[in-house]
């Protein structure tokens, strides 16, 4: 079997995209809507589609990594009332910019994936909740929806099959918290975007109190490819429990930041090669592998790590959304943490006291250290506050604020201690 170290990397979702070939006919020319056509014409049983997804090991690409086929199986098949399908394109995690490229350059893959999901779960209405700060991409997706409706791929009685699916775009308002699925549902209902207590879970009590399935943009966009190539073939692209390809958004101190779609299990060193290596030939110092909420990993550790859920967890972090932030030797970890802590302090919705108050404490303490006013006990206090936030909030934003603090201090404690003792940065080329 060919090693992932040597395998020729061929993207699926991003294959053949030039920036101007996003229209319906372009997608059909690339084989688009063939999976949906086959499902409707052959009347493939919904249970067979869900089984194929389970075989594929496709996991949620938004961060949680929950098995997609298993999530789809939670939708009650015999529910007599309205059910909903929701796509989470509220991409607000710092470092993450893959989903906006999907709706910008390959929106029909998302539309087809949602239509297949609706068929498999017996749903007739869907919404795509799009982040408020990418309005041009929202308009692009609206154009694609109009094309799909005009082409007969959305609406009533699609391809004369008796299956109907109405899909709408919804423009969010740029709140990071609305990326949390229940806060997204609240916002979609016209309420303040704050997370709900769980249980009940969306599969039983979701949008407007009805059964709802929510998946990430990339997850839906992968579905047509899974069904066209078969679950086993898709799973074989990656590793056991880590099926298929994943889009990684790599940014920071690399020569060619951007989106790169590679098989799960690809070595991080290969992704760095695709991104042109370190900018200016500098030494790698640290990597945040899964979006700003993922714990930081030392550069030398990450260079020996593969890009899959299990390998990155073993390295002490998480794959998350696949947003890889690379930092070179000139980066100050205290200043980097200050920027992250400020983000989570600003984006807390304020519903839970540990997060509302704790994120402010974290930010102010890191700010004090960065500006030469740190105290020796601050590092232990930071860890204590982070520990008292984690696991004590309705949603995961509290954990997202706490984990970067704990990981930065664990991996770069000497740098924080130097800041406190000497009142300035350890990094000579501090910028």
C-alpha positions in Angstrom: 0.0 0.0 0.0 1.3 3.5 -0.8 2.4 5.4 2.2 0.7 8.7 3.0 4.2 10.2 3.0 4.5 9.3 -0.7 1.0 9.4 -2.0 0.2 11.9 -4.7 -2.3 14.4 -3.2 -5.4 14.9 -5.2 -8.1 17.2 -3.8 -11.8 16.5 -4.2 -13.8 19.6 -3.2 -11.2 22.0 -4.4 -10.2 20.1 -7.6 -10.2 22.1 -10.8 -11.4 25.4 -9.3 -10.1 28.5 -11.1 -12.2 31.2 -9.3 -14.6 31.8 -12.2 -15.9 28.3 -12.8 -18.4 28.1 -9.9 -21.6 28.3 -12.0 -24.1 25.4 -12.3 -22.9 24.3 -15.8 -19.3 24.3 -14.6 -20.2 22.1 -11.7 -22.2 19.7 -13.9 -19.2 19.6 -16.3 -17.1 18.4 -13.3 -19.6 15.6 -12.6 -21.7 17.6 -10.3 -25.3 16.6 -9.3 -24.6 13.1 -10.6 -24.9 11.6 -7.1 -28.2 13.3 -6.5 -29.5 12.3 -9.9 -28.6 8.7 -9.3 -30.2 8.7 -5.9 -33.5 10.1 -7.2 -33.7 8.1 -10.4 -32.8 4.8 -8.8 -34.8 5.6 -5.6 -31.9 4.5 -3.4 -33.2 3.9 0.1 -32.2 6.6 2.6 -30.8 4.0 5.0 -28.4 2.9 2.3 -27.1 6.5 2.0 -26.6 6.8 5.7 -24.8 3.4 5.8 -22.5 4.6 3.0 -21.6 7.7 5.1 -20.9 5.5 8.1 -18.6 3.3 6.0 -16.7 6.4 4.7 -15.6 7.5 8.2 -16.6 11.1 7.2 -16.4 13.2 10.4 -17.8 16.7 11.0 -15.4 19.2 9.4 -16.4 22.1 11.6 -14.3 21.2 14.6 -16.1 18.6 16.7 -15.3 15.7 14.4 -18.5 13.8 15.1 -19.2 10.9 12.6 -21.6 12.3 10.0 -23.5 9.1 9.2 -24.2 8.6 12.9 -25.5 12.1 13.3 -27.8 11.7 10.3 -29.1 8.4 11.8 -30.3 10.4 14.9 -33.0 12.2 12.8 -36.4 10.6 13.6 -37.5 9.1 10.3 -41.2 8.8 11.2 -41.6 12.2 12.7 -45.0 13.5 11.4 -44.2 17.3 11.3 -41.7 19.6 9.8 -38.0 18.8 10.1 -35.1 21.1 9.2 -31.6 20.8 7.8 -29.1 23.6 8.7 -25.6 24.3 7.3 -23.2 26.1 9.6 -21.2 28.5 7.5 -20.8 30.9 10.4 -17.0 30.7 10.1 -15.6 33.0 12.8 -12.7 31.1 14.3 -9.5 33.0 13.8 -7.3 31.3 11.3 -10.3 29.5 9.6 -11.2 30.5 6.0 -12.0 27.3 4.2 -15.8 27.4 4.2 -16.0 30.8 2.6 -13.9 29.5 -0.3 -16.3 26.6 -0.7 -19.4 28.9 -1.1 -17.3 31.2 -3.2 -15.7 28.7 -5.6 -17.8 25.5 -5.4 -21.2 26.4 -3.9 -23.1 23.7 -5.9 -21.2 21.0 -4.1 -22.6 22.3 -0.8 -26.1 22.6 -2.4 -26.0 19.0 -3.7 -24.7 17.7 -0.4 -27.5 19.4 1.5 -30.1 18.1 -1.0 -28.7 14.5 -0.5 -28.9 15.0 3.3 -32.4 16.2 3.1 -33.4 13.2 1.0 -31.7 10.8 3.4 -33.4 12.3 6.5 -36.8 13.0 5.0 -36.4 16.8 5.3 -38.0 19.3 3.0 -36.6 22.7 4.2 -33.0 23.8 4.8 -31.0 26.9 5.7 -27.4 27.9 5.2 -26.4 30.3 8.0 -23.5 32.4 6.6 -21.1 34.5 8.6 -22.0 38.1 8.6 -18.6 39.5 7.6 -18.4 37.7 4.2 -21.3 39.4 2.5 -19.9 39.1 -1.0 -19.7 35.3 -0.5 -23.3 35.3 0.8 -24.4 37.0 -2.4 -22.5 34.4 -4.4 -24.3 31.6 -2.7 -27.6 33.3 -3.3 -26.8 33.3 -7.0 -25.9 29.6 -6.9 -29.2 28.9 -5.2 -31.1 30.7 -8.0 -29.2 28.6 -10.6 -30.0 25.4 -8.8 -33.7 26.3 -8.6 -33.8 27.3 -12.3 -32.0 24.0 -13.2 -34.5 21.9 -11.3 -32.1 20.8 -8.5 -34.0 22.5 -5.8 -37.7 23.1 -5.3 -40.8 20.9 -5.6 -40.7 17.4 -7.2 -37.0 17.5 -8.1 -36.4 15.5 -11.3 -39.9 14.3 -11.2 -39.0 12.1 -8.2 -41.6 13.3 -5.8 -38.8 14.6 -3.5 -39.0 18.3 -2.7 -36.4 20.4 -0.9 -36.4 24.2 -0.4 -33.0 25.7 0.6 -32.5 29.3 1.8 -29.5 31.4 2.7 -29.5 33.3 6.0 -27.2 36.2 6.6 -25.6 36.2 10.1 -24.2 39.2 11.9 -20.6 38.3 12.5 -20.9 37.0 16.1 -18.4 34.3 16.9 -20.8 32.7 19.3 -23.2 31.9 16.5 -20.8 29.3 15.3 -22.0 27.2 18.2 -24.9 25.2 16.8 -27.6 26.1 19.3 -26.7 29.8 19.3 -26.9 29.6 15.5 -30.4 28.2 15.8 -31.4 31.0 18.2 -30.1 33.6 15.8 -31.9 31.9 12.9 -35.1 32.2 14.8 -34.5 35.9 15.2 -33.4 35.8 18.8 -30.2 36.9 20.5 -27.5 34.4 19.6 -26.9 32.6 22.9 -26.3 28.8 23.3 -29.1 26.6 24.6 -28.8 24.1 27.4 -28.4 20.5 26.1 -30.3 18.2 26.3 -32.6 18.4 24.5 -30.3 18.1 21.5 -31.2 19.6 18.0 -32.0 16.2 16.6 -35.1 16.2 18.8 -35.6 19.9 19.6 -33.8 22.2 17.1 -35.0 25.0 14.8 -38.5 26.2 15.9 -38.5 23.3 18.3 -38.5 20.8 15.5 -36.0 17.9 14.8 -32.9 19.5 13.1 -29.6 18.3 11.8 -26.7 20.7 11.6 -23.5 20.1 9.7 -20.6 22.2 8.7 -20.1 23.5 5.1 -17.2 21.3 4.3 -19.0 18.2 5.6 -22.0 18.7 3.3 -19.7 19.5 0.4 -17.9 16.2 0.8 -21.1 14.1 0.7 -21.4 14.0 -3.1 -17.8 12.8 -3.5 -18.4 10.1 -0.8 -21.4 8.8 -2.7 -19.8 9.0 -6.1 -16.7 7.1 -5.2 -18.2 4.9 -2.5 -17.8 4.9 1.3 -14.9 2.3 1.3 -12.9 4.2 -1.3 -13.4 7.5 0.4 -12.4 6.0 3.8 -9.2 4.5 2.2 -8.0 8.0 1.2 -7.3 8.7 4.9 -6.7 6.6 7.9 -8.9 4.3 10.0 -11.5 6.5 11.8 -10.2 9.4 9.7 -11.8 9.0 6.3 -11.3 11.1 3.2 -9.7 14.4 2.6 -9.7 17.6 4.7 -9.2 21.2 3.8 -6.5 22.9 5.9 -6.4 26.7 6.1 -2.7 27.4 6.8 -1.7 31.0 7.7 1.0 32.8 9.6 4.7 32.7 8.9 4.6 30.5 5.7 5.5 31.5 2.2 2.1 30.5 0.6 -0.8 30.8 3.1 -4.1 29.4 1.8 -6.4 26.4 1.6 -4.9 23.0 0.9 -7.0 19.8 0.6 -5.1 16.7 1.6 -5.9 13.2 2.8 -6.3 12.9 6.6 -3.2 11.4 7.9 -0.9 13.4 5.7 2.3 14.5 7.5 2.3 18.1 8.7 5.7 18.4 7.1 4.0 17.8 3.7 1.4 20.5 4.3 4.3 22.9 5.1 5.9 21.9 1.9 2.7 22.7 -0.1 2.6 26.1 1.7 6.2 26.8 0.6 7.8 26.3 4.0 8.7 28.9 6.5 8.7 32.5 5.3 12.1 33.9 4.9 13.7 30.6 5.9 13.1 31.3 9.6 12.8 28.5 12.2 9.4 27.1 13.1 8.6 27.8 16.8 4.9 27.0 17.4 1.8 25.8 15.6 -1.8 26.1 16.5 -3.2 23.2 14.4 -7.0 23.5 14.7 -8.1 27.1 14.9 -7.3 29.6 17.6 -9.1 27.6 20.3 -6.8 24.6 19.8 -3.9 24.2 22.2 -0.6 25.4 20.8 2.1 22.7 19.9 5.8 23.3 19.8 7.1 23.5 16.2 9.5 20.5 16.4 6.7 18.3 17.8 4.3 19.3 15.1 6.8 18.6 12.3 6.7 14.9 13.4 2.9 14.8 13.6 0.3 13.6 11.0 -2.8 15.6 10.2 -5.6 13.5 11.6 -7.8 13.6 14.7 -5.9 10.9 16.6 -2.4 12.0 15.8 -3.0 15.7 16.7 -4.7 14.6 19.9 -1.6 12.5 20.8 0.5 15.6 20.2 -1.6 17.5 22.8 -3.9 19.5 20.7 -6.9 18.9 18.4 -7.6 19.0 14.6 -10.6 21.2 15.1 -11.6 23.1 12.0 -8.2 22.5 10.3 -7.0 26.1 10.7 -3.3 25.8 11.0 -1.5 28.9 12.4 2.3 28.8 12.0 4.6 31.0 14.1 8.3 31.5 13.6 11.1 32.2 16.0 10.5 35.9 16.0 7.0 35.5 17.6 6.5 36.4 21.2 4.2 33.8 22.8 3.0 36.3 25.5 1.9 38.8 22.8 0.3 36.0 20.8 -1.7 34.8 23.8 -2.7 38.4 24.6 -4.3 38.7 21.1 -6.1 35.3 21.5 -7.3 36.1 25.0 -8.7 39.5 23.9 -10.6 37.8 21.1 -12.4 35.4 23.5 -13.0 38.1 26.1 -14.7 40.2 23.4 -16.7 37.4 21.9 -18.1 35.9 25.1 -21.9 36.2 24.9 -22.0 36.8 28.6 -24.6 34.1 29.4 -22.4 32.0 31.7 -20.6 33.7 34.7 -17.3 31.6 34.4 -16.9 32.7 30.8 -18.2 36.2 31.1 -16.0 37.0 34.1 -13.2 34.5 33.6 -12.3 35.6 30.0 -11.8 39.1 31.3 -9.6 38.0 34.1 -7.5 35.9 31.6 -7.1 38.9 29.2 -6.2 41.4 32.0 -3.6 39.1 33.5 -1.9 38.4 30.2 -2.1 42.1 29.4 -0.3 42.8 32.7 2.5 40.3 31.9 3.0 41.6 28.4 3.3 45.2 29.6 5.9 44.6 32.3 3.6 44.5 35.3 3.4 40.7 35.8 3.8 39.0 39.1 5.5 35.6 39.8 2.2 34.1 41.0 0.3 35.2 37.8 1.1 31.9 35.9 -0.4 29.8 38.6 -3.4 32.1 38.9 -3.9 32.0 35.1 -3.9 28.2 35.2 -6.3 28.2 38.1 -8.8 30.6 36.3 -8.6 28.6 33.1 -9.3 25.4 35.0 -12.3 27.0 36.7 -13.7 28.1 33.3 -13.3 24.7 31.5 -16.3 22.5 31.7 -18.4 25.0 33.6 -20.2 26.8 30.7 -23.2 26.0 28.5 -21.1 25.9 25.3 -17.5 25.3 24.5 -16.4 29.0 24.2 -15.2 28.9 27.8 -13.0 25.9 27.0 -11.9 27.6 23.8 -10.7 30.6 25.9 -9.0 28.4 28.6 -7.1 25.9 26.4 -4.8 28.4 24.7 -3.8 29.8 28.1 -3.0 26.4 29.6 -1.1 25.2 26.5 0.9 28.4 26.1 2.1 28.4 29.7 2.8 24.6 29.5 4.8 24.8 26.3 6.5 28.2 26.7 6.6 28.8 30.5 10.2 30.0 30.4 9.1 32.8 28.0 6.3 33.9 30.3 8.6 33.7 33.4 11.2 35.9 31.6 8.6 38.5 30.8 7.6 38.6 34.5 11.1 38.8 35.8 12.7 41.1 33.3 9.7 43.2 32.3 10.4 42.7 28.6 10.4 40.0 25.9 12.8 37.0 25.7 12.6 37.0 21.9 15.5 39.1 20.4 13.7 39.8 17.1 10.4 40.7 18.8 8.1 42.3 16.3 
